[in-house]
Amino acid sequence: MSTKHSAGILLYRVNGGGPEFLLVHPGGPFWKKRDDGAWTIPKGQIEDGEDPRDCALRELGEELGAAPELAPRELVELGSIRQRAGKVVEAWAAEAEFDPASLASNTFSLEWPPRSGQERQFPEVDRAEWFGVEQARRKILPAQADFLDRVLEHLRPPGG
């Protein structure tokens, strides 16, 4: 079995209270009651032959709907992490604004309830929210917390 690879973009903004990160909550019945440790960066699977950065930009639009327009040169490379189940996630960061009220995620089909024969549609992302550093650390999937640290390192002034 080959390793699954995903790519995504961690949006951040800086205000007087410090940096904030935009995280998304996975949609569907499996994630409905999970909160801390369940949120993620907007991301998705890299298609065969697809450039990971292009995938990250595509997924940002698919998962947020009204995603900010970003040029590839605006993206800060954050490298990759391996999640507990083995999936590798490559990420970039970008400073941008997004209104969580404008979330319009694409959907996926799932037989629900299981073995019912009924296909239902669920949003890939059911919520998006801005979080300060400490709250983002609680909300994000543990392996993806490294991306928060990498953005904070990027934001640290030289010699600071």
C-alpha positions as CSV (number, residue, x, y, z in Angstrom):
1,M,0.0,0.0,0.0
2,S,1.4,3.4,-1.0
3,T,1.6,6.3,1.4
4,K,-1.1,8.9,0.9
5,H,0.2,12.4,0.2
6,S,-1.8,15.6,0.8
7,A,-1.0,19.3,0.4
8,G,-2.5,22.3,2.1
9,I,-2.2,25.9,3.1
10,L,-2.2,27.3,6.6
11,L,-3.6,30.8,6.5
12,Y,-2.6,33.2,9.2
13,R,-3.1,36.8,10.1
14,V,-1.3,39.0,12.6
15,N,-3.1,41.6,14.7
16,G,-2.4,43.4,18.0
17,G,-3.1,40.2,20.0
18,G,-0.6,38.1,18.1
19,P,-0.9,35.7,15.2
20,E,-4.1,33.7,14.5
21,F,-4.5,30.6,12.4
22,L,-7.4,29.5,10.2
23,L,-8.3,25.9,10.9
24,V,-11.1,23.8,9.4
25,H,-13.2,21.1,11.0
26,P,-13.7,17.9,8.9
27,G,-17.3,17.3,7.9
28,G,-19.2,14.1,8.1
29,P,-20.6,11.9,10.8
30,F,-17.2,10.5,12.0
31,W,-16.0,14.0,13.1
32,K,-19.3,15.5,14.3
33,K,-18.6,15.2,18.0
34,R,-14.8,15.6,17.9
35,D,-13.3,18.9,18.6
36,D,-9.9,19.2,20.3
37,G,-7.2,17.5,18.2
38,A,-9.6,17.1,15.2
39,W,-9.2,20.4,13.3
40,T,-6.8,20.6,10.4
41,I,-5.3,23.0,7.8
42,P,-7.3,23.1,4.6
43,K,-5.8,20.3,2.6
44,G,-6.4,17.4,0.2
45,Q,-5.0,14.5,-1.6
46,I,-2.4,15.2,-4.3
47,E,-3.5,13.7,-7.7
48,D,-1.0,11.6,-9.7
49,G,1.4,14.0,-11.5
50,E,0.0,17.1,-9.7
51,D,2.3,19.7,-8.3
52,P,1.9,19.7,-4.5
53,R,1.7,23.6,-4.4
54,D,-1.0,23.5,-7.1
55,C,-2.9,20.9,-5.1
56,A,-2.7,23.1,-2.0
57,L,-4.1,26.1,-3.8
58,R,-6.9,23.9,-5.4
59,E,-7.8,22.4,-2.1
60,L,-7.9,25.8,-0.3
61,G,-10.6,26.8,-2.8
62,E,-12.5,23.6,-2.7
63,E,-12.6,23.4,1.1
64,L,-13.3,27.1,1.8
65,G,-15.3,28.1,-1.2
66,A,-14.6,31.8,-1.1
67,A,-10.9,31.3,-0.5
68,P,-8.6,34.3,-0.8
69,E,-6.8,34.6,-4.1
70,L,-3.1,33.7,-3.5
71,A,-0.2,33.8,-6.0
72,P,2.3,31.0,-5.6
73,R,5.0,33.5,-4.8
74,E,3.0,34.5,-1.6
75,L,3.3,31.0,-0.2
76,V,5.9,30.2,2.5
77,E,7.0,26.6,2.4
78,L,6.5,24.8,5.7
79,G,7.8,21.4,4.6
80,S,6.0,18.2,5.5
81,I,4.8,16.1,8.4
82,R,3.7,12.5,8.8
83,Q,0.4,12.0,10.6
84,R,-0.3,9.1,13.0
85,A,-2.0,7.0,10.3
86,G,1.0,7.5,8.0
87,K,-0.3,10.2,5.6
88,V,2.3,12.7,4.6
89,V,1.1,16.3,4.5
90,E,3.0,19.0,2.6
91,A,2.1,22.6,3.6
92,W,2.6,26.2,2.8
93,A,1.5,29.3,4.8
94,A,0.1,32.6,3.6
95,E,-1.0,35.7,5.3
96,A,-4.6,36.4,4.3
97,E,-8.0,37.2,5.5
98,F,-11.0,34.8,5.3
99,D,-14.5,35.3,6.8
100,P,-15.5,31.9,8.3
101,A,-19.2,32.9,7.7
102,S,-18.5,32.6,4.0
103,L,-17.4,28.9,4.2
104,A,-18.8,27.0,1.2
105,S,-17.1,23.6,1.2
106,N,-17.5,21.0,-1.5
107,T,-19.2,17.8,-0.5
108,F,-18.6,14.0,-0.5
109,S,-21.0,11.0,-0.6
110,L,-21.1,8.4,2.1
111,E,-23.4,5.5,2.8
112,W,-25.0,6.7,6.1
113,P,-26.0,5.1,8.3
114,P,-23.6,2.2,7.6
115,R,-25.1,-0.7,5.6
116,S,-28.4,1.3,5.2
117,G,-28.0,1.5,1.4
118,Q,-28.6,5.3,1.7
119,E,-26.1,7.6,0.2
120,R,-25.9,11.0,1.9
121,Q,-23.9,14.1,1.0
122,F,-21.7,15.7,3.7
123,P,-19.5,18.8,3.5
124,E,-15.7,18.1,3.4
125,V,-15.4,20.9,6.0
126,D,-18.3,21.9,8.3
127,R,-16.6,24.8,10.1
128,A,-13.7,27.2,9.8
129,E,-12.4,29.4,12.5
130,W,-9.6,31.7,13.5
131,F,-7.6,30.6,16.6
132,G,-4.9,32.2,18.6
133,V,-1.7,30.2,19.1
134,E,-2.6,28.3,22.3
135,Q,-6.1,27.5,21.2
136,A,-4.9,26.4,17.7
137,R,-2.5,24.0,19.4
138,R,-5.4,22.4,21.3
139,K,-7.7,22.2,18.2
140,I,-5.3,21.0,15.5
141,L,-4.4,17.4,14.8
142,P,-1.3,16.8,16.9
143,A,1.1,16.1,14.0
144,Q,0.0,19.3,12.2
145,A,1.0,21.4,15.3
146,D,4.5,21.5,13.8
147,F,3.1,23.7,11.0
148,L,2.1,26.3,13.6
149,D,5.6,26.3,15.0
150,R,7.1,26.7,11.5
151,V,4.9,29.8,10.9
152,L,5.8,31.3,14.2
153,E,9.5,30.8,13.3
154,H,8.9,32.5,10.0
155,L,7.2,35.4,11.8
156,R,10.0,35.8,14.4
157,P,12.1,38.9,13.7
158,P,15.7,38.2,12.7
159,G,17.8,37.8,15.9
160,G,14.6,37.6,18.0
